Amino acid sequence: MTKLQDARFRKTNFTAKDDTVFDTSMLTILMAIDENKPILQIAKELKMDPAVFREGFLRLYKLKFIEEVKEQLVFADDKFIQDLQDALVSMVGPLGELLLEEAAEMMNFQVSKIPKSRIADFVLQISKGIPGTTEQEEFKKIMLQKIKSMD
């Protein structure tokens, strides 16, 4: 069983009721929640008083704004990331590397740690930055073949 300090949480799509009150600590914690980081790491990064963090975290959990990530994250391998980068660079030149980094940042990922379960979303996000509809479609087509050939 995972200890709470090692557990990872993610934001949910739950909508606040009109009478839900957020304090500053809850908003700070909610913004910092990252399913790739254990909760203890997030607490340390926020440098918040432990009692305040615990109270804000528990309120967010009870209000269903965050949930525990139960599955073990599996990341795309280095070969896939390299193929992705190569396809982008061959299609749009040096702009490709920038598009890759921007998409990772927008999705709260590190380029080297893209969850396999989110690869399609990641490719779609990158494609939005490619100039030209034809090029966007070609990139998605190439990457779909790469995704299909993953383990």
Residue pairs with C-beta under 8 A, 6 or more apart in sequence:
4 39
5 38
5 39
5 40
6 38
6 39
6 40
7 38
7 39
7 68
7 69
8 35
8 36
8 37
8 38
8 39
8 68
8 69
8 73
9 33
9 35
9 39
9 61
9 66
9 67
9 68
9 69
10 33
10 34
10 35
10 66
10 67
10 69
11 30
11 33
11 65
11 66
12 64
12 65
12 66
12 67
14 63
14 64
14 65
16 22
16 63
16 65
20 63
22 30
23 56
25 48
25 52
25 53
25 55
25 56
26 56
26 59
26 60
28 46
28 48
28 56
29 42
29 46
29 48
29 53
29 56
29 57
29 60
30 60
30 65
30 66
32 42
32 45
32 46
33 42
33 60
33 66
34 42
34 108
35 69
35 73
36 73
36 108
36 109
36 110
36 113
36 115
37 45
39 57
43 50
43 53
43 57
46 53
48 56
57 66
60 66
61 67
71 117
73 115
73 117
74 115
74 116
74 117
75 112
75 113
75 114
75 115
75 116
76 114
76 115
76 116
76 119
76 150
77 150
77 151
78 112
80 119
80 146
80 150
81 111
81 112
81 114
83 146
84 100
84 123
84 126
84 143
84 146
85 96
85 97
85 100
87 96
87 139
87 142
87 143
87 146
88 96
88 97
88 99
88 100
88 126
88 130
88 139
89 96
89 97
90 96
91 130
91 135
91 138
91 139
92 99
92 130
92 131
92 135
95 129
99 126
99 129
99 130
100 111
100 126
101 111
102 129
103 122
103 125
103 126
103 129
104 110
104 111
104 114
104 122
106 125
107 118
107 121
107 122
107 125
109 115
109 118
109 122
114 122
116 150
119 147
119 150
120 147
123 139
123 140
123 143
123 144
123 147
124 140
126 139
127 136
127 139
127 140
128 136
130 136
130 139
